[in-house]
Amino acid sequence: MVKIQSISDIITNSSSEVFVITTDKHDEVARFISDICDVFGVSMDEIMEFDSSTTNHIDTYSGVKVSKGDLVIYSTEDNSIPAVIMDMIGRLDWASHLPNVEPLNIKRVHRAHLG
């Protein structure tokens, strides 16, 4: 089943995403996401880019509010992040509750579809 997020998905099936994650554990979150990618045989560096916000602003591409210190993750191109990995990133706030996972201190995860 394909989740349709906009009419353009029906026509083009293109999808790029931005995730804004409020946490002070950027390296730990990146390692956790890298481990998820490894499970699915995908190179994290090829499918997404990470940025640490240095200011409070509204993200130019998504219109999402970004606070200073947030971790921002962009897909590198349309359909670069497999849907299962996007869903896992979007639900990272549960990861701190898993056994044997160091606390990720995630306060908020916001996912925005860029089209």
N, C-alpha and C positions, 0 to 999 in steps of 0.2 A: 504494500500500500504506500503510495507517495503522498506526503503531506503537502497540500497546496496552500501557500502563504499569500499568493497574489495572482492576479490574472496573467501576469507575465510568466509565471512558472508554468502555466498550462501551455503557453505558446512557445517559450524559449527553453524552459527547464534550466535556466541559469539562476544561480543563487550564490551570493556572497554575503558574508556575515561580519558583524562586529560584536564583540563581547566586552563589556565593561565590568570589571571585577574589583570590588572594594575589599582590599586585604593589604596587610603589611608584609606578606610572605610571598613576594613575587617569584623568587627563585624556587621555592618549594612547590608553588602552584605550577610553574613551568616544568619542573621535574615530574610532577604527578601527571600532567597532560602528556609529556613525552612518554611516560610509561604506558598510558592508555593507547597512544599511537603505536608503540611497539607491539602491543597485543594484537593490533589489527594490521601489522606489517606496513605501516605508513611512516614516512619520515616527517616529523613535526616541522622541521625547518623548511620543507618544500611546500607545506600546505597553509602555514600561518605565520604571521609576524607579530611580535610582542612590542609594546611600548609602555613606558611608565609616564603617567601624566605629571607634568611639572606645574600645571595651573588648573584652576577651576574654569571650565568652559563647556560649551555645547559642541559635540563632535560634528565636524563639517559634513561628513558623509551620512551619518545616521540620525543626527538631531538629538542624540542621547546626551543627557547631562553627565559630564565627567568631572570628578573632583580631583584635586591635587593628591597625588599618591596612588590613584587608581591604576590598576593593570588593564591595559587595553589590548585586545587581541583582534587582528584583522585576518580574514582569509586572503591568501595571496592572489587568488583569481576566482572566477566563477566556478562553483562546484569543486573547489580544491579541498574542502574539509568534508569528509564523508558524513552523512546524516547522523550515524550512530555516535560519532565523536562530537559533533555539534550538540547533540542532545546531552551527552555526558558533561561537556563544558557548561552548558546551560543549567545543569543541576549540580554544580560543584559544591554548593553549600552543604550537601549531604555527606561529602567525602570526609569531613572532619569527624563524622560519627562512625566511620569504619574502623574495625580493629586493625592494629599495626600500621595505621596511617598517621603521620605526625600532624598535629593541628595546623590547618591552613588559614585559620583566622578569617574566614570569608564572611563578610557582613552582607554583601549584596552581589548578585550576578544579574546583569541585564544583557539580554541578547536582542540585537536589532537586525532585521533582514534588509540588506541594501538593494536587493533587486538584481 
